[in-house]
């Protein structure tokens, strides 16, 4: 009787993606938690491109410095000083299993000079699968500005606010865009659903002040010769608990060293 029974296959554990540094010719790769093996995908869509985010197995990708031929001219310049000569920078969803692409508007549609920078997007998120009609895509830009679009849109929309706030992380939840400021003083909420229901409307903005005790940001940075040291360097990340539907914020503090003005070497991270 036991021999006649069939066991269900074990569920596949997720793959962790390791993104290559934009200034190297190494490839992105995946680590399987099931067998601890590393897989290097043989897909041209991933070669030398920037992975800006993901949603339910779909990667959100933009052109990389090495992928663009003109990138090799100023290859070793700081990324902040690298600007494309072509106006059209490709941004798209890519499914690494099926190979399907869904295009997003080019970042060159944003009304600012920095949109021609090859690392213009620091983070891109989506509210749902790109195949859903109500999918909204939001981006954290190079100079901490925010933009959003839908896959069917012809251009990105830059979110304009009255006060000067620098954002460090974003999260989409129930049609609203949540953004945390640099020192975690505020979480700003933008209602994007109202905008798409009435394009003439302006995004409703709500400022949520952080309750006490607030995270204390007290970083220190010093130099010894050619080596730069930093202590208690803080970063903030917004996450959602799928079980409770609560929004949470993770605070990470890092101690590390920057050698030869090129690489950051973390020594200790505390959450």
Order of alpha helices (4+ residues) and beta strands (2+ residues): beta-beta-beta-beta-beta-beta-beta-beta-beta-beta-beta-beta-beta-beta-alpha-beta-beta-beta-beta-beta
